[in-house]
Amino acid sequence: MKLDHVGLSVADLTAAEAWYTAAFGLRVELRLRVDPVDLDIVMLIHDEHGYRFELLHRPGGAHAEPAEHPAAEVLRHGFGHCAFGVPDVGLAYRHLLDLGAKPVMTPGPSPEPGVTMAYVADPEGNLLELVERAA
């Protein structure tokens, strides 16, 4: 088996689509509407790496406040963050901040040997990890 996609429920589907496509080089693969539950879906895909990132929006949804720090996030059960592999953590970190992400943890060494990492929060506050693995 392989991971096909990650789904993220968002408050503003249009803004999230624009941000994630600009931030990670994704493109819209398809749009779906599920009328019986008033749900809109935008499936984004990364053409080079093949992963998908699904954005979901349903009116009336409530935003659960994410933790301010990754260490606090693991005190809540469930998915806590999404990690993206990048060739240069510093460059990716600055790029996301320029697009409106909020700094959470500046680039630095990971507890895993040979890995550099950073964390940001997307414009809705969802934690995103950036990971650079030594070649």
C-alpha positions, 0 to 999 in steps of 0.5 A, spaced: 500 500 500 501 507 499 499 513 501 494 516 496 492 523 499 491 527 506 484 530 507 484 537 510 477 540 512 477 548 511 473 554 512 475 558 506 475 553 500 477 558 495 483 561 499 485 554 501 486 552 494 490 558 492 494 558 498 496 550 497 497 551 490 502 557 490 505 554 496 507 547 494 506 547 486 500 543 486 494 543 481 487 542 481 486 535 479 478 535 480 472 538 483 467 534 486 460 536 489 456 532 494 449 535 494 446 530 500 451 533 505 453 540 502 460 538 501 465 541 496 471 537 495 477 540 491 483 534 490 490 537 489 495 533 486 503 534 485 505 532 478 512 530 479 511 526 486 504 524 485 501 525 492 494 528 493 492 533 498 484 534 498 481 540 501 474 539 504 469 544 505 462 544 508 458 550 511 457 550 518 464 547 520 467 549 526 475 550 526 478 546 532 484 550 534 491 547 533 496 547 538 501 553 538 507 548 538 508 541 535 510 538 542 503 541 544 499 538 538 501 531 540 497 531 546 491 531 542 489 524 539 488 524 531 492 527 525 496 533 528 500 535 522 502 534 515 509 534 513 512 536 506 519 533 504 523 539 501 530 540 498 532 546 502 528 547 509 530 555 509 528 556 502 521 553 503 520 556 510 521 563 507 517 562 501 511 559 506 512 565 510 512 570 504 505 567 502 502 568 509 504 562 513 505 563 520 512 561 523 512 556 529 519 553 529 524 556 525 529 551 521 533 547 525 536 540 526 531 534 527 531 529 533 532 524 527 540 524 525 541 528 518 534 531 518 533 539 518 526 541 520 521 547 521 514 548 522 509 553 520 501 554 520 497 555 514 493 561 514 487 557 517 492 555 523 494 548 521 501 545 522 505 544 517 512 541 517 518 542 512 523 536 512 530 536 509 533 529 509 541 529 507 543 526 501 
